[in-house]
Each structure stands twice: as structure tokens, then as C-alpha cells.
Amino acid sequence: MSAASRGPDAVAVRVTRVRAAAEPLPLPAYETAAAAGMDLRADVDAPVTLEPGARVLIPTGLAVEIPVGFEGQVRPRSGLALRHGVTVLNAPGTIDADYRGEVQVLLVNLGADPFSVARGDRVAQLVIAPVARAIWQEAGALADTSRGGGGFGHTGR
């Protein structure tokens, strides 16, 4: 992707491969000019089968250095969820700016059939997003709103 197509908000993320391979997997990349996420690929030595109801940690073979003020969000791939019932269990998984270990994807098979993950399969998406830091301000009362304390489904929509 050219520098011009990266956009004004592009942020540099350093990446290293944690294992040597005769044929390295492609680095995550945006598949279209307006895509928010980049596909993460499975870096497994042999296919891994996920039985229905099972969960497994899939390595990507990558470690990242996300700049302070940003996070990596590991999100499901919609096609895997729709076609196979396979999703990211802790979606979105968070990669903090100070984490330097291997990025891994916690997949779960919610489908009815076993699902196989092979080397190079696209298993999740990675979104790099800004992080706002909260400063707690304890108060005796909170401002009123039309919703108030109404919880799940309260708005009726």
C-alpha cells in the first residue's frame, strides 16, 4: 500500500517474527483501502482441529510494538463466524502497548462440526485503535438523563 493511501492517521507499529520459517507468512495487511482491520494468520506447524464447543489458542508468529496511546484489538472474522460458527472467545481481545509477547488468538468453535486451522489461515482481524485514559472523579451524584438507570433493552429498540 502506498504512503498516500495509508491516510493521515496512519501509525507505525513495529513487528517481529518470533519463529524462523522457510516460508514466512505475510504480515497483516489491509485488504481494501477503507478496511479497519488486518487479517491475522495462524502460524501452526500442523493443522489444529477445533471440536464443537472447544477453544484453542492459535499462535500468529508475530510480536508487536504498539505505540503508547494505542491498542491492538483482536476481533473475529465475520466469514468464519457465519460459515463455521468459529469466533474469538474474548472479543475483542486487547493487545496493550507494553505487551511484547507473541500475539495469539483465542478461538472457540460454536458450530456443530469440527473446524480445522492450518498454517496461513486467516483466523482473526487486528484493529489498531487509540486509547483514552480515564481519570476517575468521585461524585456524590451523577447528572440526570432521560434513560437514567435503565439497563439492557431499556430503550425498547
C-alpha positions as CSV (number, residue, x, y, z in Angstrom):
1,M,0.0,0.0,0.0
2,S,1.4,3.4,-1.0
3,A,2.2,6.1,1.6
4,A,-0.6,8.2,0.1
5,S,-3.2,5.5,0.6
6,R,-2.3,5.0,4.3
7,G,-4.1,8.1,5.3
8,P,-3.2,11.0,7.6
9,D,-4.0,8.9,10.8
10,A,-1.6,6.1,10.0
11,V,0.5,4.9,12.9
12,A,3.8,2.9,12.7
13,V,3.7,-0.4,14.5
14,R,6.9,-2.3,14.8
15,V,6.6,-6.1,14.3
16,T,9.0,-9.0,14.7
17,R,8.6,-12.7,13.8
18,V,9.0,-15.0,16.8
19,R,9.9,-18.1,14.8
20,A,12.1,-18.6,11.8
21,A,10.3,-20.2,8.9
22,A,11.5,-21.3,5.5
23,E,8.4,-19.5,4.0
24,P,7.4,-16.7,6.3
25,L,3.7,-15.8,6.4
26,P,2.6,-12.4,5.1
27,L,2.5,-9.6,7.6
28,P,-1.0,-8.4,8.5
29,A,-2.3,-6.0,5.8
30,Y,-5.4,-4.1,4.9
31,E,-7.2,-5.9,2.1
32,T,-9.0,-2.7,0.9
33,A,-8.3,1.0,1.1
34,A,-11.1,1.6,3.6
35,A,-10.6,-1.6,5.7
36,A,-10.4,-1.1,9.5
37,G,-8.8,-4.4,10.3
38,M,-5.9,-6.5,9.1
39,D,-6.1,-10.3,8.9
40,L,-4.1,-12.3,11.4
41,R,-2.9,-15.7,10.2
42,A,-2.3,-19.0,12.0
43,D,1.4,-19.9,12.4
44,V,0.9,-23.5,13.3
45,D,3.3,-26.4,12.4
46,A,0.4,-28.8,11.8
47,P,-3.3,-28.4,11.3
48,V,-5.3,-27.9,14.6
49,T,-8.8,-29.3,14.8
50,L,-11.3,-27.5,16.9
51,E,-14.1,-29.8,18.0
52,P,-17.6,-28.3,18.6
53,G,-17.5,-26.4,21.9
54,A,-13.7,-26.5,22.1
55,R,-11.4,-23.5,22.4
56,V,-7.8,-23.2,21.4
57,L,-5.0,-20.6,21.4
58,I,-3.7,-20.1,17.9
59,P,-0.2,-18.5,17.5
60,T,0.4,-15.9,14.8
61,G,4.2,-16.0,14.9
62,L,4.3,-12.2,15.5
63,A,5.1,-9.9,18.3
64,V,4.3,-6.2,18.0
65,E,5.3,-2.9,19.5
66,I,2.2,-0.8,19.5
67,P,2.8,2.9,20.3
68,V,1.7,4.2,23.7
69,G,-1.7,5.7,23.3
70,F,-2.9,2.9,21.1
71,E,-4.1,-0.7,21.5
72,G,-4.5,-3.7,19.2
73,Q,-8.0,-5.2,19.1
74,V,-8.2,-8.8,18.1
75,R,-11.6,-9.3,16.6
76,P,-13.5,-12.2,14.9
77,R,-13.7,-12.7,11.2
78,S,-17.3,-12.5,10.1
79,G,-16.9,-15.2,7.5
80,L,-15.7,-17.7,10.0
81,A,-18.5,-16.9,12.3
82,L,-21.2,-17.1,9.7
83,R,-20.0,-20.2,7.8
84,H,-18.5,-22.2,10.7
85,G,-19.6,-20.8,14.0
86,V,-15.9,-20.0,14.8
87,T,-15.2,-16.8,16.7
88,V,-12.8,-15.1,19.0
89,L,-13.8,-16.1,22.5
90,N,-12.7,-12.9,24.3
91,A,-13.7,-10.5,21.6
92,P,-12.2,-8.1,21.3
93,G,-9.0,-9.3,22.8
94,T,-6.7,-6.4,23.7
95,I,-3.0,-6.1,23.0
96,D,-1.7,-3.4,25.3
97,A,1.1,-1.0,24.2
98,D,3.5,-2.6,26.7
99,Y,3.0,-6.2,25.7
100,R,5.9,-7.8,23.7
101,G,4.9,-11.4,23.6
102,E,3.6,-13.4,20.7
103,V,0.1,-12.3,19.5
104,Q,-2.2,-15.3,19.9
105,V,-5.9,-15.7,19.0
106,L,-8.3,-17.5,21.4
107,L,-10.7,-19.2,19.0
108,V,-13.9,-21.1,20.0
109,N,-16.0,-23.4,17.8
110,L,-19.6,-22.6,18.5
111,G,-20.6,-24.6,15.4
112,A,-21.9,-28.1,15.0
113,D,-18.9,-29.5,13.1
114,P,-15.2,-29.8,13.8
115,F,-13.1,-26.9,12.3
116,S,-9.5,-27.2,11.1
117,V,-7.0,-24.4,11.3
118,A,-3.9,-24.8,9.0
119,R,-0.8,-22.7,8.7
120,G,-1.5,-19.4,7.0
121,D,-5.3,-19.5,7.6
122,R,-6.8,-16.1,8.4
123,V,-8.2,-16.6,11.9
124,A,-9.0,-13.1,13.2
125,Q,-8.7,-9.4,12.5
126,L,-6.4,-6.9,14.1
127,V,-7.5,-3.3,14.5
128,I,-5.1,-0.6,15.9
129,A,-7.1,1.9,17.8
130,P,-6.5,5.0,20.0
131,V,-6.9,4.6,23.7
132,A,-8.4,7.2,26.0
133,R,-7.1,7.2,29.6
134,A,-9.8,7.8,32.2
135,I,-9.4,9.9,35.3
136,W,-11.9,9.0,37.9
137,Q,-13.8,11.8,39.6
138,E,-15.8,10.6,42.5
139,A,-19.1,12.5,42.9
140,G,-22.0,12.5,45.3
141,A,-24.4,12.3,42.4
142,L,-24.4,11.9,38.6
143,A,-26.2,14.1,36.1
144,D,-29.8,13.0,35.2
145,T,-30.6,11.7,31.7
146,S,-33.8,10.5,30.1
147,R,-32.6,6.9,30.3
148,G,-31.5,7.1,33.9
149,G,-30.6,3.7,35.3
150,G,-32.4,1.7,32.7
151,G,-30.4,-1.4,31.7
152,F,-30.4,-4.0,29.0
153,G,-33.2,-3.5,26.5
154,H,-34.5,-0.4,28.4
155,T,-34.8,1.8,25.3
156,G,-37.2,-0.7,23.6
157,R,-35.2,-0.8,20.3
